[in-house]
Amino acid sequence: MRQQGAWLGAWLWAQRRTRHNVAPLRIEQLPKWLLCIPLLLQWLWLGVRWRSLTLPSAANPGIATGGLAGESKGECLAQIAARFHSNIAGWRVVAPGSDARAVRSEAGWAYPVIAKPDIGWCGYGVRQVADDAALAAYQAAFPPDAAFMVQAYVPGPCEACLFYLRWPGARHGKILAITLRHAPFVVGDGLRNVGALLAIPRLSRYLPMQTAATLAYVPPNGAKFVVSTIASIRAGARYEDVSALGTARLCARLDAMARSMGAFHVGRFDVRCASVAALRQGRFSVIEVNGAGSEAIHLWDPALPIAAAFKGVFAKQAMLFRLGDAMRRRGHRPVGVIALARAWLRQQRLIGRYPANN
């Protein structure tokens, strides 16, 4: 607690120093505990106001817990109508006891492929695997009582997150935010190895996740070396809000896909595409669909002041409760507190057992 108090004092001091042209902290730099405290307090207040702590779970009745915690990624993708499957990266769920190599072979995908948990969060346990041996090693390291996914690799190189909302009864929904995910990378100077190049505040947290061979590698001068399969902020990635680049064509394409999922009203579609121009034209491949619990990650753009970011996060949580209430008035009951807690605890326990990323 003393260390946390010292960190909070340093943060408040840094905010006061902004008037002296000292760069302020951003929401992406906050430790998880400090970020969660105000969000939890607001959630409790909203729960009292709307007479249900789990009301947002009613927003997407076709998804377990509405997508707040513990939902199956495979089941979410499966809800998208077959006519849109050309817009989805191919996937198969590997049930406990099945052979992932046989599943991949039957699907007909060439390597590399992506292996990732069916119940996941923040990219934990996601790996790009290069051959049968690597896939077998992933399965051997994966919890034997849990399912995981094998997914066709979409090279991109652009990865974006589209936050979607449709109010109950509305004919069409809209994209509230578009965020580009920039995977963490270093640029070689021909002298220093990857370990030395990673020793900067944004990327140093990723050092323990690297193999000894990777840390010792010296990239050529000017060469870009990507250090993570996942473009997650916890691994040093950077999020960029590009909502202004949305087009009617992109929104129409995503809206049609989302409406094909039935009673799906809010969530985030994670997609990969060849370029931002291709995305604007509605040409993308969905790699994940996340429900009500998904983060509006455009608020993690380091260009956004911390006060504005928190304002956006608070607004998003308030919107979830209003949406849940609208669905409750239509006869959909939110999941119980105990059931949601069990789903969240199971998810957290699984995360601690997943293989490391690469």
PyMOL commands that set and color helices and strands:
alter all, ss='L'
color gray80, all
select helices_A, chain A and resi 2-20+27-29+32-50+55-58+64-67+73-78+82-87+100-107+132-141+194-197+204-209+212-216+233-235+243-245+248-259+276-280+297-300+306-328+337-351
alter helices_A, ss='H'
color red, helices_A
select strands_A, chain A and resi 91-94+113-117+127-129+148-152+158-165+174-182+185-187+224-226+238-241+266-273+285-290
alter strands_A, ss='S'
color yellow, strands_A
deselect
rebuild
show_as cartoon
